[in-house]
Amino acid sequence: MEEMQRKLRDELDAIKQSWGARLGSGPVGPLYNFSRLAPFQRVAPGTSRNASRVETLYEHLQEEISAWQAQVGADEHLVVLFMTTGGDVFQVGSIGYRVPDLLVIEGVDASNQRSRILAPAGTAQLLMKIMTSSPDTAQPATDFEFSGPQGTR
């Protein structure tokens, strides 16, 4: 049993090191400003229909990002990252959706190239980090946005 636990710990340590190296190689400074987030609103208020899976996930993402932004101190900034299965790291600048089950995530990669990720709602995983700002880090000019439903319903 102890041997199995040691092997599991070693494997987890290797995964942590691999992810840490990948996340450290991405954009360092904040590219998007979260301080001017729009007030949170439910997707289907006052209607008789139930929210779809992606609409519910979208609401949860709004709540989580807003809650984390509220915790940011004067010398800190929020960064939301998306990591692909290939190991590419993107800073997320916009989150939208298409009903019934597709998240539309836009941002920039480590090479500062604009990118759009189309992810089934059940598979999307975002990493939120509150990072300490350096004295020369300016507040980004581009605002983060929740872009809501995209395309036809």
C-alpha positions as a Markdown table, in Angstrom:
| # | Residue | x | y | z |
|---|---|---|---|---|
| 1 | Met | 0.0 | 0.0 | 0.0 |
| 2 | Glu | 2.8 | 2.4 | 0.9 |
| 3 | Glu | 4.5 | 1.7 | -2.4 |
| 4 | Met | 1.3 | 2.5 | -4.3 |
| 5 | Gln | 0.9 | 5.8 | -2.4 |
| 6 | Arg | 4.5 | 6.7 | -3.1 |
| 7 | Lys | 4.1 | 6.0 | -6.8 |
| 8 | Leu | 0.9 | 8.1 | -6.9 |
| 9 | Arg | 2.7 | 11.0 | -5.1 |
| 10 | Asp | 5.6 | 10.8 | -7.6 |
| 11 | Glu | 3.2 | 10.9 | -10.6 |
| 12 | Leu | 1.3 | 13.9 | -9.1 |
| 13 | Asp | 4.6 | 15.7 | -8.5 |
| 14 | Ala | 5.6 | 15.1 | -12.1 |
| 15 | Ile | 2.3 | 16.4 | -13.4 |
| 16 | Lys | 2.5 | 19.5 | -11.2 |
| 17 | Gln | 6.0 | 20.3 | -12.5 |
| 18 | Ser | 4.9 | 19.8 | -16.1 |
| 19 | Trp | 1.9 | 22.1 | -15.7 |
| 20 | Gly | 3.9 | 24.6 | -13.8 |
| 21 | Ala | 6.5 | 24.9 | -16.5 |
| 22 | Arg | 3.8 | 25.2 | -19.2 |
| 23 | Leu | 1.8 | 27.9 | -17.3 |
| 24 | Gly | 5.0 | 29.8 | -16.5 |
| 25 | Ser | 5.9 | 30.0 | -20.2 |
| 26 | Gly | 2.7 | 31.9 | -21.1 |
| 27 | Pro | 1.9 | 35.6 | -21.0 |
| 28 | Val | 3.2 | 37.0 | -17.7 |
| 29 | Gly | 1.4 | 40.3 | -17.3 |
| 30 | Pro | -2.4 | 40.8 | -17.4 |
| 31 | Leu | -3.8 | 41.4 | -20.8 |
| 32 | Tyr | -7.4 | 42.0 | -19.8 |
| 33 | Asn | -8.9 | 44.3 | -17.2 |
| 34 | Phe | -11.5 | 42.6 | -14.9 |
| 35 | Ser | -12.1 | 45.7 | -12.7 |
| 36 | Arg | -15.0 | 46.9 | -14.9 |
| 37 | Leu | -17.1 | 43.7 | -15.1 |
| 38 | Ala | -20.7 | 44.3 | -15.9 |
| 39 | Pro | -23.2 | 43.5 | -13.1 |
| 40 | Phe | -24.1 | 39.8 | -13.1 |
| 41 | Gln | -27.5 | 39.0 | -14.7 |
| 42 | Arg | -29.2 | 35.6 | -15.0 |
| 43 | Val | -29.5 | 34.3 | -18.5 |
| 44 | Ala | -33.2 | 33.5 | -18.6 |
| 45 | Pro | -34.8 | 35.8 | -15.9 |
| 46 | Gly | -38.6 | 36.0 | -15.8 |
| 47 | Thr | -39.2 | 33.3 | -18.4 |
| 48 | Ser | -40.9 | 30.0 | -18.0 |
| 49 | Arg | -38.1 | 28.1 | -19.7 |
| 50 | Asn | -35.2 | 26.4 | -17.9 |
| 51 | Ala | -31.7 | 27.5 | -18.7 |
| 52 | Ser | -29.7 | 25.1 | -20.9 |
| 53 | Arg | -26.5 | 23.4 | -19.7 |
| 54 | Val | -24.2 | 26.0 | -21.3 |
| 55 | Glu | -26.3 | 28.9 | -20.0 |
| 56 | Thr | -26.1 | 27.4 | -16.5 |
| 57 | Leu | -22.3 | 27.0 | -16.9 |
| 58 | Tyr | -22.0 | 30.5 | -18.2 |
| 59 | Glu | -23.8 | 31.9 | -15.1 |
| 60 | His | -21.5 | 29.9 | -12.8 |
| 61 | Leu | -18.4 | 31.3 | -14.7 |
| 62 | Gln | -19.8 | 34.8 | -14.3 |
| 63 | Glu | -20.3 | 34.3 | -10.5 |
| 64 | Glu | -16.8 | 32.7 | -10.0 |
| 65 | Ile | -14.9 | 35.3 | -12.0 |
| 66 | Ser | -16.8 | 38.1 | -10.3 |
| 67 | Ala | -16.1 | 36.6 | -6.8 |
| 68 | Trp | -12.4 | 36.3 | -7.6 |
| 69 | Gln | -12.2 | 39.8 | -8.9 |
| 70 | Ala | -13.7 | 41.1 | -5.7 |
| 71 | Gln | -10.8 | 39.4 | -3.8 |
| 72 | Val | -8.1 | 41.2 | -5.8 |
| 73 | Gly | -6.0 | 43.6 | -3.8 |
| 74 | Ala | -4.4 | 46.9 | -4.8 |
| 75 | Asp | -1.1 | 45.3 | -5.8 |
| 76 | Glu | -2.7 | 42.3 | -7.6 |
| 77 | His | -4.5 | 41.4 | -10.8 |
| 78 | Leu | -6.7 | 38.6 | -12.0 |
| 79 | Val | -5.8 | 36.4 | -14.9 |
| 80 | Val | -8.0 | 33.7 | -16.4 |
| 81 | Leu | -6.2 | 31.0 | -18.4 |
| 82 | Phe | -7.3 | 28.2 | -20.6 |
| 83 | Met | -4.9 | 25.4 | -21.3 |
| 84 | Thr | -5.4 | 23.1 | -24.4 |
| 85 | Thr | -4.7 | 19.4 | -24.3 |
| 86 | Gly | -1.6 | 20.2 | -26.4 |
| 87 | Gly | -0.2 | 22.4 | -23.7 |
| 88 | Asp | -0.9 | 25.8 | -25.2 |
| 89 | Val | -1.8 | 28.5 | -22.7 |
| 90 | Phe | -4.3 | 31.3 | -23.5 |
| 91 | Gln | -5.2 | 34.3 | -21.5 |
| 92 | Val | -9.0 | 34.5 | -21.7 |
| 93 | Gly | -10.5 | 37.9 | -22.7 |
| 94 | Ser | -14.0 | 37.0 | -23.5 |
| 95 | Ile | -16.5 | 34.1 | -22.7 |
| 96 | Gly | -19.7 | 33.6 | -24.7 |
| 97 | Tyr | -21.8 | 30.6 | -25.6 |
| 98 | Arg | -24.0 | 29.0 | -28.3 |
| 99 | Val | -27.0 | 27.0 | -27.2 |
| 100 | Pro | -27.3 | 24.1 | -26.4 |
| 101 | Asp | -23.7 | 23.1 | -25.4 |
| 102 | Leu | -20.8 | 25.2 | -26.8 |
| 103 | Leu | -18.6 | 27.7 | -25.0 |
| 104 | Val | -16.9 | 30.3 | -27.1 |
| 105 | Ile | -13.7 | 31.5 | -25.4 |
| 106 | Glu | -11.5 | 34.2 | -27.0 |
| 107 | Gly | -8.1 | 35.5 | -25.9 |
| 108 | Val | -4.5 | 35.5 | -26.8 |
| 109 | Asp | -1.8 | 32.8 | -26.7 |
| 110 | Ala | 1.8 | 33.0 | -25.6 |
| 111 | Ser | 2.8 | 34.5 | -29.0 |
| 112 | Asn | 0.2 | 37.3 | -28.5 |
| 113 | Gln | -1.9 | 35.8 | -31.3 |
| 114 | Arg | -5.7 | 36.2 | -31.1 |
| 115 | Ser | -7.4 | 32.9 | -30.6 |
| 116 | Arg | -10.9 | 31.4 | -30.4 |
| 117 | Ile | -11.6 | 28.2 | -28.6 |
| 118 | Leu | -14.8 | 26.3 | -29.2 |
| 119 | Ala | -15.3 | 23.9 | -26.3 |
| 120 | Pro | -18.2 | 21.6 | -25.3 |
| 121 | Ala | -19.6 | 23.1 | -22.1 |
| 122 | Gly | -18.8 | 19.9 | -20.1 |
| 123 | Thr | -15.1 | 19.9 | -21.1 |
| 124 | Ala | -14.0 | 23.5 | -20.5 |
| 125 | Gln | -11.6 | 24.1 | -17.7 |
| 126 | Leu | -10.4 | 27.5 | -16.8 |
| 127 | Leu | -7.6 | 28.5 | -14.4 |
| 128 | Met | -8.1 | 31.7 | -12.4 |
| 129 | Lys | -5.0 | 33.2 | -10.8 |
| 130 | Ile | -4.6 | 36.2 | -8.6 |
| 131 | Met | -1.1 | 37.4 | -9.3 |
| 132 | Thr | 1.0 | 40.0 | -7.6 |
| 133 | Ser | 1.6 | 43.0 | -9.8 |
| 134 | Ser | 5.1 | 44.4 | -10.3 |
| 135 | Pro | 5.5 | 48.2 | -9.8 |
| 136 | Asp | 5.8 | 48.7 | -13.6 |
| 137 | Thr | 2.7 | 46.7 | -14.5 |
| 138 | Ala | 0.0 | 49.0 | -15.8 |
| 139 | Gln | -3.7 | 48.1 | -15.7 |
| 140 | Pro | -4.5 | 46.7 | -19.2 |
| 141 | Ala | -6.5 | 48.8 | -21.5 |
| 142 | Thr | -8.6 | 46.0 | -22.9 |
| 143 | Asp | -11.6 | 45.0 | -20.7 |
| 144 | Phe | -12.6 | 41.4 | -20.1 |
| 145 | Glu | -16.1 | 40.7 | -21.3 |
| 146 | Phe | -18.9 | 38.2 | -21.0 |
| 147 | Ser | -20.2 | 38.3 | -24.5 |
| 148 | Gly | -23.3 | 36.2 | -23.9 |
| 149 | Pro | -25.1 | 34.2 | -26.6 |
| 150 | Gln | -23.5 | 34.2 | -30.0 |
| 151 | Gly | -25.1 | 33.2 | -33.3 |
| 152 | Thr | -28.7 | 32.1 | -33.7 |
| 153 | Arg | -30.5 | 30.2 | -31.0 |
